[in-house]
């Protein structure tokens, strides 16, 4: 359902989205709320804006107490390795035990609730890759509204490449999973891939609007998409639309609200009596076809599967490069999204490799002739070996 915002509300949103001063931004967002009609189509939007106002106010209070910088530094974890995966769950489900078992990170494992107060990182070795696992503080009901440092924890999840949602099979795992997924959704983080993905990249003034539809528009035309963008005073941008999108999806993207995170569900204590029945009930009730991986941090059962589960969830491929006069490829692969081309690999290595590209050779068992000479548009697959030649 579209929000049907009046022009003055759209104008106020444009002003609020570009405001730099937090106090001024809060004032503009409050004015935006006052101009936004209350009906079913604006419920999510109004809730999101209210959450944003609360978050800004808390940040301002923390700055007054001169603790904001230190707290943000403790909660921010710089990405390392092939991908960053955040471990989420209620208190005492085994998040610290999982991190310690998989990464040998020095963590405090305790039966006391809420032992983990700040994100704790560790590195998981998976073949020739390293995944950075980050144990996040426990999520509680109301986390998306700021309870128990919930918004900061959700910000850590939003920044990650993927999520591990962990439940304890000795308690009600369905209730635990429902609570975590609900708090993620209220924070506009989705664990199931949406039918549409709309990306808006603002460009320099005067470049105009460009709409790239890779999927399909269901209830509108590109002309109507442009009209909506201009109604929010977004006049210079590239709008990329993947999947089957509605005008509502485009409007949500303007507010930069929703984001999809590949996720796996880890069910701990699978070796305990009665866990099998709860695991079956959890599997049958899991949303969006999310896969459940049973493990035991105590016995180590199922832990070896997690690296492969993460790699699969990320939907990536690893590609090895080779110097033209070398016989063997590099030992450290490049990580690319499935469907990535030679052009994307060249850009990832260095802009010079893309700008001066001449041709490439690819070694792969899937090719009839290997090596095969290819161009920038060639789609790479897992374990391909590629040799780039420059002009």
Backbone torsions as a table, in degrees:
resi	resn	phi	psi	omega
1	UNK	NA	125.5	-179.5
2	UNK	-70.7	155.5	-176.6
3	UNK	-78.7	-24.1	-179.6
4	UNK	51.1	50.6	-179.5
5	UNK	-73.4	142.1	175.7
6	UNK	-70.0	157.8	-177.4
7	UNK	-55.8	-36.8	-178.2
8	UNK	-67.4	-31.9	177.4
9	UNK	-69.7	-41.7	178.6
10	UNK	-63.6	-38.9	177.5
11	UNK	-63.6	-41.8	-179.6
12	UNK	-66.7	-36.9	177.5
13	UNK	-63.2	-41.7	178.6
14	UNK	-59.0	-41.5	179.1
15	UNK	-66.7	-42.1	-178.5
16	UNK	-67.2	-38.4	-177.0
17	UNK	-68.9	-22.5	-180.0
18	UNK	-101.4	-5.4	-179.4
19	UNK	-68.5	137.4	-179.0
20	UNK	-99.2	-37.7	-178.1
21	UNK	-74.6	123.7	-176.8
22	UNK	-57.4	-41.9	-178.6
23	UNK	-64.4	-42.4	178.2
24	UNK	-66.0	-37.8	179.8
25	UNK	-64.0	-42.0	178.1
26	UNK	-60.7	-43.9	-179.6
27	UNK	-61.0	-44.7	-179.2
28	UNK	-66.9	-38.3	178.2
29	UNK	-66.1	-37.0	176.3
30	UNK	-64.7	-40.8	176.7
31	UNK	-64.4	-38.4	177.5
32	UNK	-60.7	-44.2	178.3
33	UNK	-61.0	-40.7	-178.8
34	UNK	-66.0	-24.9	-179.2
35	UNK	-93.5	-7.4	-177.1
36	UNK	-91.7	119.8	-180.0
37	UNK	-64.1	149.3	179.1
38	UNK	-95.0	109.9	172.6
39	UNK	-157.1	176.9	-173.2
40	UNK	-58.5	-34.1	-177.8
41	UNK	-69.8	-18.3	-177.7
42	UNK	-109.3	5.7	-176.8
43	UNK	-59.0	-51.7	-178.4
44	UNK	-62.5	-43.1	-178.1
45	UNK	-62.8	-46.7	-178.8
46	UNK	-63.3	-40.1	178.7
47	UNK	-64.5	-40.3	180.0
48	UNK	-64.7	-43.2	-179.0
49	UNK	-66.5	-40.0	177.9
50	UNK	-62.6	-40.2	176.8
51	UNK	-63.5	-40.7	178.8
52	UNK	-63.3	-42.4	178.5
53	UNK	-62.1	-45.2	179.3
54	UNK	-60.3	-42.5	-179.9
55	UNK	-63.7	-43.1	179.1
56	UNK	-63.7	-40.3	179.5
57	UNK	-64.5	-41.9	178.2
58	UNK	-62.4	-42.1	178.8
59	UNK	-60.9	-40.3	179.6
60	UNK	-66.2	-37.8	178.3
61	UNK	-66.1	-39.9	179.5
62	UNK	-64.8	-37.7	178.2
63	UNK	-64.5	-37.7	178.0
64	UNK	-61.1	-35.9	-178.7
65	UNK	-88.1	3.3	176.0
66	UNK	59.8	34.4	177.9
67	UNK	-119.6	-5.0	-173.2
68	UNK	-61.7	-44.2	-176.2
69	UNK	-61.1	-46.3	-178.4
70	UNK	-64.7	-40.6	-178.3
71	UNK	-67.2	-42.2	179.5
72	UNK	-64.1	-38.5	-179.1
73	UNK	-63.4	-38.8	-179.3
74	UNK	-70.0	-33.1	-176.8
75	UNK	-84.4	-22.5	179.8
76	UNK	-84.1	129.0	178.0
77	UNK	-118.1	113.8	179.8
78	UNK	-65.7	135.3	-176.6
79	UNK	-69.4	139.1	174.5
80	UNK	-137.8	160.1	177.3
81	UNK	75.2	-164.1	-175.9
82	UNK	-73.0	-29.6	-179.6
83	UNK	-165.7	155.7	176.6
84	UNK	-107.3	126.1	-179.2
85	UNK	-121.5	123.5	-178.1
86	UNK	-97.3	132.2	179.5
87	UNK	-94.1	118.6	-178.5
88	UNK	-116.3	153.9	176.3
89	UNK	169.0	171.3	174.3
90	UNK	-72.6	172.9	-179.9
91	UNK	-68.7	145.6	176.5
92	UNK	62.1	32.5	173.8
93	UNK	-94.9	-9.4	178.0
94	UNK	110.1	20.6	-178.4
95	UNK	-61.9	-45.0	179.9
96	UNK	-65.8	-40.0	178.9
97	UNK	-63.7	-39.4	178.8
98	UNK	-64.4	-47.3	-180.0
99	UNK	-60.8	-43.6	-179.7
100	UNK	-64.5	-40.7	-177.8
101	UNK	-69.4	-35.3	-175.6
102	UNK	-89.0	-28.6	-171.7
103	UNK	-123.7	-10.5	-175.6
104	UNK	62.0	23.0	176.1
105	UNK	-68.6	148.5	178.8
106	UNK	-82.5	100.7	-179.1
107	UNK	-125.9	157.1	177.6
108	UNK	-89.4	112.5	178.1
109	UNK	-100.2	120.3	-173.1
110	UNK	-146.3	152.8	174.9
111	UNK	-81.2	-10.3	179.8
112	UNK	-73.9	141.1	179.8
113	UNK	-70.2	151.5	174.5
114	UNK	57.2	41.2	177.0
115	UNK	-67.3	-39.6	-178.9
116	UNK	-84.5	115.7	-178.2
117	UNK	-107.2	-17.3	179.5
118	UNK	-136.4	155.7	178.2
119	UNK	-60.4	137.8	-179.6
120	UNK	-123.0	120.3	-178.5
121	UNK	-94.9	159.2	172.6
122	UNK	-160.1	161.2	-176.0
123	UNK	-110.9	125.9	177.2
124	UNK	-99.0	122.4	178.2
125	UNK	-86.5	123.9	177.4
126	UNK	-131.0	96.1	-175.3
127	UNK	62.3	-124.3	178.4
128	UNK	-97.9	18.5	176.7
129	UNK	-115.5	157.5	172.0
130	UNK	-126.3	126.1	174.4
131	UNK	-104.2	134.8	176.4
132	UNK	-89.2	115.4	175.2
133	UNK	-96.9	136.7	-179.9
134	UNK	-126.6	115.7	174.9
135	UNK	-79.3	120.1	179.6
136	UNK	-93.7	154.6	173.5
137	UNK	-56.6	154.4	-176.9
138	UNK	-60.5	141.1	174.6
139	UNK	-93.0	141.4	177.1
140	UNK	-124.8	168.3	176.7
141	UNK	-63.0	130.3	-177.0
142	UNK	93.1	5.9	-179.4
143	UNK	-58.5	-38.3	-178.8
144	UNK	-67.7	-16.1	177.6
145	UNK	-97.2	1.6	175.7
146	UNK	108.0	-0.1	-179.0
147	UNK	-72.5	138.7	176.7
148	UNK	58.8	42.1	-177.9
149	UNK	57.8	26.1	-174.0
150	UNK	-60.6	-40.9	-178.1
151	UNK	-67.0	-34.1	177.4
152	UNK	-69.3	-38.5	177.4
153	UNK	-65.2	-41.6	178.1
154	UNK	-66.7	-31.0	176.1
155	UNK	-65.8	-36.9	175.8
156	UNK	-63.5	-42.4	178.3
157	UNK	-64.5	-40.8	-179.5
158	UNK	-63.0	-31.8	-178.4
159	UNK	-81.1	-15.5	-175.2
160	UNK	-74.9	166.5	175.6
161	UNK	-87.6	-27.5	179.2
162	UNK	-158.6	168.9	-177.1
163	UNK	-126.6	146.1	165.0
164	UNK	-112.1	119.4	175.2
165	UNK	-102.0	120.6	-172.4
166	UNK	-110.7	135.3	177.2
167	UNK	-128.7	160.0	-179.5
168	UNK	-106.6	119.7	-176.9
169	UNK	-73.1	-10.6	177.7
170	UNK	-80.4	-22.2	174.6
171	UNK	-102.1	-170.2	-179.7
172	UNK	-78.9	97.4	-175.2
173	UNK	-65.9	-30.3	179.8
174	UNK	-66.9	-40.0	178.2
175	UNK	-65.8	-41.2	179.4
176	UNK	-62.4	-47.8	-178.2
177	UNK	-63.5	-42.0	179.4
178	UNK	-60.9	-43.4	-179.3
179	UNK	-61.3	-47.8	-177.8
180	UNK	-64.2	-47.1	-178.6
181	UNK	-65.0	-36.5	177.7
182	UNK	-65.2	-42.7	179.1
183	UNK	-66.3	-37.1	176.3
184	UNK	-63.1	-44.4	-179.0
185	UNK	-66.1	-38.5	177.0
186	UNK	-65.7	-27.3	174.1
187	UNK	-87.2	8.1	177.5
188	UNK	65.0	35.8	174.6
189	UNK	-116.5	120.7	-175.3
190	UNK	-110.9	138.8	-179.9
191	UNK	-98.3	-9.1	174.5
192	UNK	-110.2	137.1	-176.5
193	UNK	-64.5	125.9	178.7
194	UNK	-71.0	160.1	179.9
195	UNK	-69.5	-18.7	-179.2
196	UNK	-136.5	148.8	175.1
197	UNK	-133.7	115.0	-178.3
198	UNK	-113.5	121.2	180.0
199	UNK	-114.0	129.1	-179.7
200	UNK	-117.0	117.5	179.6
201	UNK	-113.8	108.2	-179.4
202	UNK	-71.8	140.6	-175.9
203	UNK	-120.1	-178.4	-177.8
204	UNK	-66.5	150.6	-179.8
205	UNK	-58.8	134.3	177.9
206	UNK	97.9	-8.1	-178.4
207	UNK	-82.5	-18.8	177.1
208	UNK	81.4	-174.3	-179.5
209	UNK	-101.7	134.7	175.0
210	UNK	-129.6	123.6	-178.1
211	UNK	-106.0	119.7	178.3
212	UNK	-112.4	108.5	-179.2
213	UNK	-98.9	102.5	178.1
214	UNK	-85.0	-25.8	178.6
215	UNK	-104.6	-114.8	-175.8
216	UNK	-152.2	137.9	173.3
217	UNK	-91.1	124.4	-172.5
218	UNK	-86.5	-41.7	-172.4
219	UNK	-127.5	19.5	-176.8
220	UNK	-157.0	173.9	176.6
221	UNK	-114.3	169.0	177.2
222	UNK	-62.5	-30.4	177.4
223	UNK	-63.9	-40.9	179.0
224	UNK	-70.2	-34.3	175.5
225	UNK	-62.3	-45.1	178.1
226	UNK	-61.9	-40.5	-179.9
227	UNK	-63.0	-41.1	178.5
228	UNK	-65.4	-43.8	179.7
229	UNK	-58.7	-44.7	-178.7
230	UNK	-68.3	-30.5	178.5
231	UNK	-65.4	-24.5	174.9
232	UNK	-95.8	11.8	179.3
233	UNK	62.9	30.1	171.2
234	UNK	-98.9	98.0	-173.0
235	UNK	-106.5	-16.0	-177.8
236	UNK	-131.6	102.2	-177.0
237	UNK	-168.3	159.3	169.9
238	UNK	-107.5	122.7	-179.7
239	UNK	-109.0	115.6	178.8
240	UNK	-106.2	126.2	-175.5
241	UNK	-118.2	115.3	179.0
242	UNK	-109.9	148.5	178.5
243	UNK	76.0	-159.4	-179.2
244	UNK	-100.9	107.6	-171.4
245	UNK	-113.7	147.6	173.6
246	UNK	-108.4	172.8	177.0
247	UNK	-64.9	-30.5	175.1
248	UNK	-60.5	-41.9	179.6
249	UNK	-61.3	-39.9	179.0
250	UNK	-65.8	-41.8	-179.7
251	UNK	-64.2	-40.4	177.6
252	UNK	-61.2	-38.4	-179.4
253	UNK	-65.5	-31.0	177.5
254	UNK	-60.6	-37.4	-180.0
255	UNK	-85.0	1.8	176.7
256	UNK	50.5	46.0	-170.7
257	UNK	-94.8	-50.0	-170.6
258	UNK	-97.8	145.7	178.2
259	UNK	-145.5	141.6	179.4
260	UNK	-99.7	135.1	176.3
261	UNK	-125.7	120.5	173.9
262	UNK	-55.6	137.2	-173.2
263	UNK	-141.6	150.0	170.2
264	UNK	-127.1	150.3	-179.6
265	UNK	-106.2	124.0	179.1
266	UNK	-107.4	122.1	179.5
267	UNK	-105.9	109.0	-175.4
268	UNK	-85.5	157.9	177.9
269	UNK	67.9	39.9	-179.0
270	UNK	-71.4	-13.6	-177.8
271	UNK	-92.8	2.8	-178.8
272	UNK	-90.1	145.5	-179.3
273	UNK	-55.2	132.7	179.1
274	UNK	90.1	-8.2	-177.6
275	UNK	-69.6	-31.8	-177.2
276	UNK	-60.2	-42.2	-179.8
277	UNK	-65.7	-44.9	-179.7
278	UNK	-65.5	-35.8	178.2
279	UNK	-63.7	-42.4	179.3
280	UNK	-63.8	-42.7	178.6
281	UNK	-63.5	-40.4	179.5
282	UNK	-65.1	-44.2	-179.0
283	UNK	-61.7	-41.4	-178.9
284	UNK	-69.0	-27.0	-175.5
285	UNK	-100.6	-2.8	-175.7
286	UNK	-61.6	135.6	-178.7
287	UNK	-74.3	148.2	168.5
288	UNK	55.6	25.3	178.2
289	UNK	69.1	22.7	178.6
290	UNK	-62.5	133.6	-177.7
291	UNK	-81.0	136.3	178.2
292	UNK	-101.9	127.0	177.7
293	UNK	-111.3	109.8	179.1
294	UNK	-78.4	136.5	179.8
295	UNK	-144.0	170.6	169.4
296	UNK	-137.9	113.3	177.8
297	UNK	-64.4	-28.6	-176.9
298	UNK	-74.0	-47.7	-177.4
299	UNK	-92.2	-17.6	-178.3
300	UNK	90.0	-1.0	-179.1
301	UNK	-60.7	130.7	175.4
302	UNK	82.3	-9.0	-175.3
303	UNK	-66.0	-32.5	-177.6
304	UNK	-67.2	-18.2	-178.2
305	UNK	-80.6	-18.3	-167.5
306	UNK	-66.4	-39.4	178.4
307	UNK	-57.4	-46.1	179.4
308	UNK	-66.2	-36.9	178.5
309	UNK	-64.1	-41.0	178.6
310	UNK	-64.1	-46.9	-178.9
311	UNK	-59.3	-42.1	179.9
312	UNK	-66.4	-43.2	-177.8
313	UNK	-65.0	-34.5	-177.7
314	UNK	-69.2	-20.1	-178.5
315	UNK	54.2	57.1	-179.4
316	UNK	-124.1	168.4	171.8
317	UNK	-128.5	153.1	173.9
318	UNK	-111.0	134.1	-174.4
319	UNK	-125.8	136.2	-178.8
320	UNK	-104.9	134.9	177.9
321	UNK	-98.4	156.0	-180.0
322	UNK	-138.6	134.6	174.7
323	UNK	-69.9	144.1	-175.9
324	UNK	-52.9	-34.6	-177.3
325	UNK	-104.8	8.2	177.6
326	UNK	-93.4	149.0	-179.8
327	UNK	-86.5	-28.3	-176.5
328	UNK	-117.8	148.7	178.9
329	UNK	-77.3	170.9	176.7
330	UNK	-64.2	151.4	179.8
331	UNK	-81.7	-23.1	-179.1
332	UNK	-101.3	118.2	-177.4
333	UNK	-81.6	162.9	168.6
334	UNK	-93.7	142.6	179.7
335	UNK	-103.8	126.3	-178.6
336	UNK	-132.3	153.8	174.9
337	UNK	-68.6	147.4	176.1
338	UNK	-54.8	136.2	-178.9
339	UNK	91.5	-0.2	-179.8
340	UNK	-68.2	149.9	-177.7
341	UNK	-105.9	174.2	175.5
342	UNK	-58.6	-36.3	179.9
343	UNK	-59.6	-43.2	-179.0
344	UNK	-67.2	-37.4	176.0
345	UNK	-64.6	-44.7	-179.5
346	UNK	-59.2	-43.5	179.0
347	UNK	-64.5	-37.8	-178.6
348	UNK	-67.0	-35.6	179.3
349	UNK	-69.1	-54.0	178.1
350	UNK	-175.1	147.1	-179.2
351	UNK	-58.2	-31.3	179.0
352	UNK	-60.7	-36.7	-178.4
353	UNK	-66.2	-29.5	177.6
354	UNK	-81.4	-45.8	-176.1
355	UNK	-69.2	-32.3	-177.5
356	UNK	-104.5	14.3	-176.1
357	UNK	-60.8	135.6	175.7
358	UNK	-111.9	-57.3	175.5
359	UNK	-164.6	174.2	178.2
360	UNK	-137.8	155.3	172.2
361	UNK	-114.2	136.2	-179.3
362	UNK	-123.5	130.2	173.8
363	UNK	-103.2	125.0	179.2
364	UNK	-161.0	143.2	179.9
365	UNK	-67.4	-23.4	-177.2
366	UNK	-75.9	-17.1	-176.7
367	UNK	-84.0	142.8	178.4
368	UNK	-66.5	-38.6	175.8
369	UNK	-121.7	127.7	-177.1
370	UNK	-135.4	121.7	8.5
371	UNK	-78.7	158.4	177.9
372	UNK	-120.3	135.5	178.2
373	UNK	-80.1	128.1	-174.7
374	UNK	-135.7	168.4	177.8
375	UNK	-109.4	-168.6	-175.1
376	UNK	-66.3	-27.1	-175.1
377	UNK	-85.9	-1.6	-178.1
378	UNK	-65.8	130.4	-179.2
379	UNK	-85.6	126.2	-178.7
380	UNK	-88.0	151.3	177.6
381	UNK	-126.9	170.5	-174.2
382	UNK	-58.7	133.4	177.1
383	UNK	72.0	13.3	172.4
384	UNK	-62.6	147.7	172.5
385	UNK	-112.3	129.5	-173.7
386	UNK	-130.8	140.1	179.0
387	UNK	-120.9	115.1	-177.9
388	UNK	-92.0	135.7	176.5
389	UNK	-118.7	132.2	-177.1
390	UNK	-106.2	160.4	178.0
391	UNK	-73.8	NA	NA
